Amino acid sequence: MERLLGIDFGRKRVGLAQSDPLGIFASPLETVPTAKIIDYLKTYIEKEPVKMFVVGYPVNMNGAPSEAAADVQGFLTRLKKNFPEIPVTLEDERFTSVLAHKAMIDGGMKASDRRNKMNVDKISASIILQSYMDRVKE
């Protein structure tokens, strides 16, 4: 079955999350250096069919695109060029880092592991993906 793939794009790293085959829950997958994300996705898609990319979109509190939105736009162009057959949707990523830290604390993760930004990125990706899945389910 096809999965949804959540993406938390950053200049240095990209956090990834995947849905379960039924599209009910999201789980953290991996954090990949930004320079290697397209190659990683190509390899992943060979093993796991992907139904849709859910990309976190950075917006300010007033709903306007943030400064980082230009980086995401560039990534979206590359994503659509390399995977034209896979639809892409955007999901508001406000507060995902804060929620990721809270989830790590609530889950009992050690402080040293919480400081690892790679953990924050992939958990943020799973929050982005879960947010999308919960919203479309309603």
C-alpha positions in Angstrom: 0.0 0.0 0.0 1.1 3.5 -0.7 2.3 5.8 2.1 2.2 9.5 2.8 5.6 11.0 3.3 6.0 14.1 5.7 8.8 16.5 5.0 10.2 19.1 7.3 12.6 21.0 5.0 15.6 22.9 6.3 18.7 24.5 4.8 21.0 21.9 6.4 18.7 18.9 7.2 15.4 17.5 6.1 13.3 15.6 8.6 11.1 12.8 7.2 8.2 10.9 8.5 6.0 8.2 7.0 2.4 7.1 7.4 1.4 3.6 8.2 0.0 1.8 5.1 -3.5 2.7 6.1 -2.7 6.4 6.5 -3.9 6.6 10.1 -0.7 7.5 12.0 2.7 9.1 11.3 6.0 8.0 12.6 9.4 9.6 12.4 11.6 8.1 9.6 14.9 9.8 9.1 16.8 13.0 9.0 18.8 13.5 5.8 21.3 16.2 4.8 19.6 18.6 2.5 22.1 18.1 -0.3 21.2 14.3 -0.3 17.4 14.5 0.0 16.4 13.9 -3.6 18.7 10.8 -3.9 17.3 9.5 -0.5 13.7 10.0 -1.8 14.5 8.1 -5.0 15.9 5.2 -3.1 12.9 5.2 -0.6 10.3 5.3 -3.4 11.9 2.3 -5.0 11.1 0.3 -1.8 7.9 2.0 -0.7 5.3 3.5 -3.0 4.5 7.1 -2.0 0.9 8.4 -2.5 1.7 12.0 -1.6 4.4 14.3 -0.2 3.2 16.5 2.7 5.7 19.4 3.1 5.8 21.7 6.0 5.3 25.3 4.9 6.7 28.0 7.2 4.4 30.9 7.9 4.4 33.8 10.3 1.9 34.3 13.1 -0.2 36.4 10.7 -0.4 33.6 8.2 2.0 35.2 5.7 4.9 33.1 4.4 8.0 33.4 6.5 11.5 34.2 5.4 12.2 30.4 5.1 9.3 30.0 2.6 11.6 30.9 -0.3 13.9 27.9 0.6 10.8 25.6 0.7 9.6 27.0 -2.7 13.0 26.0 -4.2 12.7 22.6 -2.7 9.2 22.2 -4.0 10.4 22.9 -7.6 13.1 20.2 -7.3 10.6 17.8 -5.8 8.0 18.3 -8.5 10.7 18.0 -11.2 12.1 14.7 -9.9 8.8 13.2 -8.9 6.1 14.6 -11.2 3.8 11.7 -10.7 3.6 12.2 -6.9 1.3 15.0 -5.7 2.6 17.5 -3.1 0.5 19.3 -0.5 1.6 22.0 2.0 0.9 21.9 5.7 1.3 24.8 8.1 4.4 24.0 10.2 4.0 26.7 12.9 4.9 25.4 16.4 6.1 22.0 15.1 9.6 22.4 16.7 7.9 23.3 20.1 5.6 20.4 19.8 8.4 18.0 18.9 10.4 19.1 22.0 7.3 18.5 24.1 6.7 15.1 22.6 10.3 14.1 23.3 10.0 15.2 26.9 6.6 13.5 27.3 8.1 10.4 25.8 10.9 10.3 28.3 13.8 11.1 25.9 17.0 12.0 27.5 18.1 15.6 27.5 21.1 14.8 25.3 18.9 13.2 22.7 16.5 16.1 22.8 19.4 18.5 21.9 20.1 16.5 18.8 18.5 18.5 16.0 18.2 15.4 13.8 15.7 14.0 16.3 13.7 17.3 16.4 13.6 17.4 12.5 12.1 13.9 12.1 9.7 14.3 14.9 8.6 17.7 13.5 8.1 15.9 10.1 5.8 13.4 11.8 3.8 16.2 13.5 3.4 17.9 10.1 2.2 14.6 8.6 -0.1 13.7 11.5 -1.6 17.2 11.4 -2.4 16.8 7.7 -3.9 13.3 8.1 -6.0 14.4 11.1 -7.3 17.4 9.2 -8.3 15.5 6.0 -9.9 12.7 8.0 -12.5 15.1 9.5 
